[in-house]
């Protein structure tokens, strides 16, 4: 599998299935986040998996996700484990409990490359609309801590109908806060109603992506689009399909991508290949490698078919992320809509 233009090899690990906030656009399964008993990734399992991933496929970085990773009661021990393995780490957080984990970050500063914060707007009103009262103030306090200590931080923003008018304002806010990077991503749809309400259509997506590209040329900090962009190049479009990254969920299951994992409303788990509590990372990763290769082939064949027929791929074909969601059974509601549309399009024979 091609290596890369995707940088160092890394593994994302979901530290827990729970979150203290309730964002309606979250892709994680509702029952797991708020109704199932809390699960926390075991420190001993992380120690073994990190060592095997480092020794067997050359992983150098472990990214912590969730749920909300800072809710893990042994967060400091997890950071220390990564440091002990001579690896680096980072994590994605809503910032609510940042003060509580700050001592752990200070104790192992050399192992932490950066912190990523999820942001929903450049003002208290726009952000707290989604995250709850007091969330924005906690974020700004966390940014201030990071900047004062010289710890790089990234601001991550979902591209939705309500954030598109704020793109420039968000970039200015990120720059003023001292962010090292600003990362945008198209939201991933979890239902037809959600798609209609928050997601952008193809034309609006292109306009937003052009605006983000313009901002990237103007600002000194790095600005990019992570997820969901329209891309018809059959080459590996992302680090999981390029073999540069993979995901381990909170229960220890190895899967292809953190965006597919525990997807709300999904009917399949074809992206999950092993339970690492009972299998070594190396043997499981070999199977994951084949899953990625098969998905790349599936995508290349679909793109070639559209080109041969002279048909421009729609958004759900042209976006690699949306294509993967369909391929792995994560958005059955869209498959049903597409099938119904095809049935309606059939000619009526008299």
N, C-alpha and C positions, 0 to 999 in steps of 0.2 A: 504494500500500500504506500502511496506517495507520502513523503515526509514533509516536508515542509517549509512552507511559508507560514506555518502556524506556531512557530516558536517552540519553547520548551515543552516536553511531555508533562502532562499534569493529570491529576485525578480530582474530580469534585466529589465530596462526601457530604451527604445530608446528615447533620448531627442530630436532628430531631424531626418529628412529624408535626409538631405543634407551633403555633404562633400566637403572640399576644394581641395582634391586630387582625382585623377582619376586612381585607380589601376584596371587593366584589369581583375584580378582574383577575385575581390570583388563579394560576393554573393548577395548583395543588388540590387534590381531592378534598372536598368539604368534610366528609366524615373523618378522614385521617387528621385533618387540622384541628377540628373542634369537637368531635364526638368520640373518637377512639381514645383509648388510654394513651397517655404520653409515652413515647418510646425515645430512648436516647442511645446514640451510637456508643458501643462499649469502648473504653480506652484501650483495653488489651487487643481487641480486634483491630483498632486503628494502628496500633503498634506493629502487629504482624503484617497487615496489608500494606502499610507504608513501606516497610522493609522489603517485602516481596516485590512491590511495584518498582521500587528504586533499583533493586538488584536484577530483576528479570527483564524489564523493558525500559529502564533508564529514566523513570519518572523523577523529576526534580522539584515539583511543586504540588502541594495539596490545597485545594480550594474548599472552604467550608461553606455549605449552604443549609437550607432547611426546607420548611419551617423557618423559625428564627433561631439561628445557631447560638446566639448569646444566652438562650434559655437553658442550654445544657448545664447541669449542675457541676460538671467537672471540666468546664471550659478551659481553665488554667492548665489542667493536666493534659488536655488534648494539645494545646499549644506547646507545652513542654515536650510531649512525645514527638512532635514534628522536629523540634529543635534537636532532640537526642538523636534522631535519624539523619541529622545534617541535611535536612530538606528545608525548603521555604514554604510559607503559607500565606493565605489571605482569606478574607471572608466577606460575605454579603450580608448586610444587616439593615433593619429599619431604624436603627439608632436609639431606640427607646431605652435599652438597658446598657448603653455604651459606658456610662460612668462605672457600672458594676464590674465590667470586664477590663477596664483601663489598667488596673494594676498588673493583670496577666500580660497585657501587651507591653507594658514597660519592662517587665521582668525578662521578656524574650524578644525584645525589639529587633535584634539582629536577624531573627528568622522570619520576620513579617515584612513582606514586600509592600503591601498597601491594604487599605480597607475600602470596600465598596458600599456606598449608601444608596438606598432606593429613595427616590424623590419624586413627588407628584406635582410639583409646581414651584414657582420662584417666590411665592409669598405664603404667609401663614394661612391665609384664607383658602388658596387653591390647594395647598398640600394637605391641610387638616380636614378638608372636605372628604378626602379619601381615607386618611390615616387616623383621624380623631383629634380632638382638642389637646393641645400640648405637644403634639408630635414634632411640629416644625421647630419649636423652641429647643427641644432636646437635640434635634439634628444640628442646629446652628452651634450649640454648645459642644457637640462632638467634633464638628469641623474645626472649631477654635482650639480644642485640645490637640487634634492632629497637627494642625498648622504650627502651633507653638512648639510641639515636640519634634517637628520635622518628619512626621510620619505621613507619607503620601496617601492621599485618598481620592477615590473616583466617585463621581456622581452618576447614577444610573437612572434613566428616565424612560418610561414607556411612551411610545408615540400613539396617541389617541386623538379623537376629535377635539377634546378639551385642552390637550397640551400643544397641539399644532400652532395655535395663535400665540403661544408663549415661547416658541423655540429660541428666539433671539434673547428674550428676557431671561430665560433659564441659563443660556450661555453666559450672559453678563453676571448673573447671580453666582454661577459656578466659579467664574474667574475671580470675582471679588472675594469669595470665600477661600480662595487659594487651592482649589482642586487641581490635581495633576492631570486629570482627564475627565471628559464628559462623554458618556456612552449612552446612545439612544438605542431603543429596540422597539420594533413593531409589536404590539400586544398580540398574544396568541389566543384565538377564539375558543371559548368553551361551550358555546351554544349559538344557534342562529339568531336569537334575540340579542345576545351579547354582541355578536358580530355587527348586527344592524345598528345597535345603539352607540358603540364605541370605536369600532374598527374603521379604518379608512378604505375607500375604494381604490382601484388601481391608479386612476388619475391623481387623486389626492395624495396617495403614497409617493408617486413620482415627484410631485411638487414639494412634499415634505423632505424627501431625500435630497432634492436639489438645494433646498434651503440649508439643510444640515451640511452638505458639501461646501456651500458658500461660507458658512460659519467656520468650518474647519480651516479654510484658507485665511480667514481674518484673525482668528484667535491664536495665541501662542500655545495654549494647552492643547493636548491631543483631543480631537472630537471625532467620533466614529459611530457607525451603525452596527450593532451586534446581530440582531435577530430579525428575520422576516423579509429582508429585501428581495426584490425581483432579480433573478440571476439565471441566465440560460446557458452559462458555461458548464459543460458536463464534467469538468475537473472537480475534485473534492471542494465543496463550498464552505466547509466548516471543519473545525478541529476534530470532532468525533469521527466524521467520515474520512478524514485524512489520517486517522490513527494517532493523533497527537493528544487526545484526551478521552476520558470515559467517565462514567458516573457510578457511584455506589449509594444506594438509598439508605434510609435510616435503619432498615432491618438487615442490612448487609448484602443486598442483592446487587450484583454487577449488571449495569445496563449501559446503553449507548450514550445517552445524552440527558443532562439535567432538565432540559425543557420537555422531554417526553415522560419523565419519571413521575408516577403518581398523578397523571393528568386527569383533571376533573371530567367525569363523564365517559372515560375511555372504556372500551370493551375488550381490549387485548393488551398483552404484555410480551409481544414478540421481540421487543427490544431488550428484555431481561434474559440473561443467559446462565446465571449461576447464583447460588447462595454461598457467599464467601465465608460463612461461619463453618461450612463443612468442606470447602474446596479451596485449593490454593489459588492465588491471584493469577499466576502464570498460566495454568491450564485453562482457567476460565477465560482469560483474555484472548487466548488463541481462538476460542469459539466466537468471541465478540468481534474479533478481526474479520471472521468470515461473514458475520451479520452485516458489518459495515461494507464489505466488498459487494455483497449481494444487493444492498441498498443502492450503492453507487451504480451498479449495473442496471438495476431497475429504473433509476432516474435517467441514465444515459439512453436507454432504449425508449423511454417515454418521450424524451426530448427529440430523439432521432425520428420517431414516428410522427410527431407533430410537424417537424421540418419536412419530412417526405410528403405529407399531405397538404403542406402549405397552410397549416393552421397555427395561428399564434397561440401559445399556451396561455390559459387564463391564470389568474393570480394564484389559485390553489395548485397549479402545476408549476408555474414559474418561480414561486417562492420555495426554496429548498426546505425551509422549516415547515411550511404548510404541506408540502408534498410528503415529508416524513410523518407528519401527524396523520395524514390519510393512510399512508402505507402501513403504519403500525396500529391501526384501529383506534386512534385516540379521539377522532371526531366523527362518530357514527351518524350524528345528526346531519352533517354536511353530505355524507354519502347518500343518505336518504333523500335529501333535497335535490342532489344531482340526478339521482335515479328518477325522481318524480318529474324533474325538468325534461329529461330525455324522453320520458313517456309522453309528456304533453307535446313534445316537438315532433312526434311521429305523424306522418301524413295520414289523413283520413281517406280510406278507400271506400268509394261509393259503389 
